[in-house]
Amino acid sequence: MKAVIPAAGLGTRFLPSTKGTPKELLPVLTKPVIQYVVEEALEPAGVDGVVIVNSREKPQIESYFKVDGGLEDQLRDRGKQAEADAVHAAGSLPVSFVYQDEPRGLGHAVLCAADVTRDEPFFVLLGDYFVPDRQMCVNMKRVSDAHGGASVIAVAPVPADQVSRYGIIAGSCVEGLSGEVPADEESAGAVWKVSGLVEKPAVQDAPSHLFIVGRYLLSAHIMDLLATQGAGAGGEIQLTDAMQRLLAEEDMYALVVDPEEGCDTGTPAAWAATNARMALTDESVREAFVEALGPKAAGLLSE
């Protein structure tokens, strides 16, 4: 099976830096964001390749995932074996590309990969969010396998006064990853059977406080539905609209995850915070990072 990563967006929130560098290649420590996402996508058993839905205006992403023997040789000649190995590993990842030639929404971006995913279920991972321990998709696959290959989405709790900002699921908790229904049905590890998807509901109308966090494991039939999906919000083909139609024909489940499990890189502030978070949790750079911040900034971290 394949994993699909939409990456054709313009990255306008990061302008002017994304004028020359795609936002997906902005670094978190020593690797670009999209490499973390690709490595996460390859973690579940059965995933043998990643399809990046790219724009033809961003050839740098394709260049990054190609083997660069000249650079590797140069690094090895200088005794930089670890760096050469890292460059080789990035260029050797099983990544292929398709193109979204016009911005027609997330659903359309996913549909662009139909010829590669064929008649198999597939993951969709949004490219401005990654999970350092790579276990979210692994656990989603566990839930799917336990329910006959059903579609599974990752969801997380949001405060009641913020539900109107997100797509919220309707349904009921049926079990937990451990096998038992948890006491708190919106806690991490709870598994819900989804009955509906409500886009940005009013607080009083929200069927739950659980929103989709950007990880999907979808049955092959979603591609059939996307192929006939009309334009929705913003005049775009919305993945959520096709998922609503899928619910009328197939079961769908949701795995509740801890919001802190992943790292957001979708805005400049979130990207900077993720770099700081990763630096503080990486023992190889933590001390140097705190020292580089200087006394005033380091003092803020200890407050």
C-alpha atoms as one frame of an Amber mdcrd trajectory, in Angstrom:
protein
   0.000   0.000   0.000   1.002   3.605  -0.509   0.952   6.809   1.523   0.000
  10.106  -0.117   1.449  13.457   0.961  -0.112  16.572  -0.637   2.656  19.135
  -1.161   1.518  21.395  -3.995   0.583  24.410  -1.867   2.246  27.782  -2.275
   3.319  28.207   1.338   2.122  31.812   1.425   2.303  31.998   5.222   6.086
  31.734   4.968   6.672  34.338   2.274   9.111  35.697   1.274  11.239  32.674
   2.296   9.087  30.261   0.262   9.722  32.334  -2.858  12.920  30.303  -3.240
  12.473  27.334  -0.907   9.292  25.228  -0.700   7.864  25.232   2.817   8.150
  21.426   2.845  11.945  21.795   2.694  12.208  24.195   5.614  14.461  22.459
   8.143  13.611  21.110  11.562  17.099  20.701  12.989  19.012  18.861  10.223
  16.131  17.432   8.142  13.394  19.152   6.150   9.838  18.836   7.384   8.770
  16.583   4.519  11.439  13.988   5.278  10.008  13.548   8.775   6.568  13.038
   7.203   7.879  10.544   4.625   9.667   8.516   7.302   6.518   8.509   9.428
   4.441   7.361   6.442   6.745   4.394   5.852   6.529   3.158   9.443   3.319
   1.056   9.283   3.710  -2.528   8.079   2.670  -2.873   4.461   3.513   0.653
   3.312   6.078   0.259   0.549   6.116   3.720  -0.995   5.172   7.366  -0.641
   3.495   9.434  -3.342   4.113  13.180  -3.051   1.534  15.300  -4.844   3.744
  18.130  -6.005   3.510  21.333  -8.010   5.657  21.684 -11.114   6.806  24.982
  -9.621   8.607  23.125  -6.795  11.207  20.870  -8.450  13.466  21.313  -5.415
  11.417  18.690  -3.540  12.135  16.086  -6.219  15.804  17.007  -6.278  16.021
  16.493  -2.536  14.801  12.897  -2.774  17.287  11.915  -5.483  20.596  10.217
  -4.798  23.469  12.702  -5.146  26.526  10.529  -5.632  28.807  13.496  -6.243
  27.981  15.104  -2.916  28.242  11.772  -1.111  31.695  11.097  -2.568  32.848
  14.589  -1.685  31.696  14.154   1.908  33.337  10.734   2.239  36.598  12.075
   0.808  36.557  14.634   3.601  35.936  11.990   6.258  32.323  13.056   6.841
  30.849   9.557   6.827  27.808  10.313   8.970  26.820  13.253   6.788  27.294
  11.188   3.618  25.146   8.403   5.058  22.406  10.897   5.931  22.431  12.348
   2.409  22.282   8.858   0.908  19.410   7.810   3.194  17.315  10.808   2.144
  17.912  10.148  -1.557  17.120   6.449  -1.215  13.672   6.751   0.336  10.937
   5.105  -1.820   9.308   8.341  -2.982   7.509   9.008  -6.266   5.771  12.104
  -7.584   2.527  13.099  -9.253   1.390  16.627 -10.024  -1.523  18.853  -9.101
  -1.483  21.468 -11.845  -4.119  23.742 -10.320  -5.165  24.366  -6.699  -8.523
  22.616  -6.513  -8.506  21.483  -2.883  -7.286  18.601  -0.725  -9.713  16.135
  -2.273  -8.409  16.909  -5.743  -4.806  16.605  -4.551  -5.517  13.126  -3.190
  -7.286  12.156  -6.423  -4.144  13.053  -8.381  -2.499   9.966  -6.821  -5.238
   7.525  -7.916  -3.149   5.892 -10.634  -0.492   5.001  -8.051  -2.693   3.884
  -5.141  -4.831   1.818  -7.567  -7.311  -0.457  -5.760  -5.517  -0.551  -2.404
  -6.241   1.365   0.805  -3.799   4.190   1.413  -2.693   6.718   3.991  -2.940
  10.474   3.574  -0.557  12.559   5.670  -0.750  16.334   5.590   2.716  17.748
   5.148   2.729  20.501   7.783   2.506  18.118  10.744   4.695  15.194  11.756
   4.851  12.684  14.595   8.395  12.159  15.934   7.835   8.622  17.265   5.994
   7.624  14.027   3.404   5.550  15.900   0.184   7.377  15.024  -0.233   5.764
  11.603   0.919   2.415  13.025  -1.903   2.536  15.571  -4.408   3.615  12.919
  -3.446   0.533  10.895  -4.069  -1.613  13.986  -7.590  -0.225  14.287  -8.253
  -0.736  10.581  -7.000  -4.331  10.670  -9.224  -5.040  13.670 -12.276  -3.855
  11.716 -11.859  -5.587   8.389  -9.793  -2.903   6.691 -12.166  -0.034   7.480
 -11.120   3.568   6.973  -9.615   5.241  10.055  -8.949   8.895  10.793  -6.909
  10.414  13.607  -8.748  12.888  15.841  -7.841  14.920  18.894  -9.843  16.800
  21.528 -10.276  20.546  21.271 -11.794  22.900  23.883 -15.539  23.416  23.490
 -15.149  27.093  22.624 -12.922  26.185  19.646 -15.028  23.519  17.894 -16.347
  26.094  15.429 -12.840  26.308  13.894 -12.600  22.661  12.875 -14.228  19.666
  11.237 -15.723  17.645  14.102 -16.713  13.981  14.106 -20.036  12.528  15.223
 -20.247   8.992  16.531 -19.667   6.942  19.646 -16.726   5.391  21.454 -16.699
   1.625  20.908 -13.368   0.503  22.370  -9.825   1.477  23.220  -6.505   0.459
  21.761  -6.046  -1.662  24.883  -9.369  -3.412  24.211 -11.543  -1.763  26.852
 -13.693   1.346  26.475 -11.807   4.103  28.343 -13.494   6.028  31.131 -12.842
   9.255  29.257 -14.178   8.604  25.760 -12.227  11.545  24.314  -8.884  10.497
  25.787  -5.927   9.248  23.736  -6.362   5.636  22.679 -10.152   5.736  22.468
 -11.622   4.338  19.255 -14.862   5.780  17.879 -17.180   4.494  15.204 -17.863
   7.545  13.063 -21.411   8.393  12.045 -20.848  11.851  10.582 -18.459  14.716
   9.925 -19.592  18.225  10.785 -17.652  21.178   9.404 -17.139  24.029  11.894
 -20.269  23.503  14.018 -21.579  26.010  16.545 -20.640  25.094  20.109 -24.188
  24.020  20.955 -24.423  21.852  17.842 -21.078  20.055  18.061 -21.605  16.271
  18.304 -18.222  15.857  20.033 -15.066  17.825  20.757 -12.895  15.726  18.426
 -11.345  17.201  15.274  -9.387  15.581  12.426  -5.657  16.181  12.858  -4.372
  15.423   9.350  -3.849  11.653   9.289  -6.164   9.407   7.272  -6.207   5.724
   6.325  -8.785   5.470   3.552 -10.306   2.624   1.587  -9.700   2.525  -2.170
 -13.361   3.426  -2.784 -12.700   7.032  -1.742 -10.949   7.538  -5.093 -14.137
   6.556  -6.937 -16.068   9.090  -4.892 -13.490  11.841  -5.367 -13.662  11.306
  -9.125 -17.343  12.326  -9.049 -17.158  14.807  -6.170 -18.481  18.253  -6.973
 -16.958  21.470  -5.736 -17.627  22.314  -2.105 -16.433  25.034   0.232 -14.296
  27.623  -1.541 -15.168  26.110  -4.901 -12.727  23.266  -4.226 -13.051  19.475
  -4.134 -13.098  18.707  -0.434 -11.856  15.401   0.958 -14.320  15.706   3.842
 -17.266  15.829   1.423 -16.182  12.554  -0.202 -15.670  11.009   3.237 -19.244
  11.902   4.109 -20.388   9.951   1.065 -18.079   7.079   1.989 -19.789   6.864
   5.382 -23.060   6.054   3.639 -21.488   2.941   2.143 -18.732   1.797   4.513
 -17.822   1.825   8.190 -15.305   4.399   9.372 -13.461   4.643  12.673 -11.533
   7.372  14.467  -8.558   6.963  16.778  -8.216   9.639  19.441  -4.620  10.832
  19.719  -2.800  13.136  22.105  -2.455  16.584  20.447   1.077  16.783  21.884
   2.038  13.621  20.006   2.658  15.570  16.816   4.596  18.654  15.787   2.932
  21.460  13.819   4.940  23.313  11.180   2.068  25.044   9.379   2.824  28.614
  10.478   6.082  30.465  11.142   5.381  30.480  14.881   4.520  26.777  14.961
   7.561  25.898  12.849   9.865  27.863  15.172   8.272  26.242  18.226   8.720
  22.778  16.696  12.413  23.459  16.094  12.758  24.512  19.717  10.827  21.484
  20.954  12.929  19.084  18.901  16.160  20.751  20.001  15.177  20.528  23.658
  14.344  16.824  23.384  17.427  15.858  21.354  20.267  15.200  23.766  22.850
  15.701  21.012  21.923  19.380  20.563  20.023  20.406  23.695  22.973  21.861
  25.592  24.274  23.759  22.574  20.773  25.011  21.783  20.204  26.426  25.257
  23.650  28.019  25.196  22.976  29.552  21.777  19.743  31.104  23.046  21.692
  33.238  25.478  20.923  33.927  29.153  17.710  35.903  28.644  16.022  33.400
  26.332  17.283  30.432  28.326  15.767  32.023  31.408  12.367  32.144  29.717
  12.552  28.394  29.066  13.074  27.695  32.771  10.119  29.796  33.919
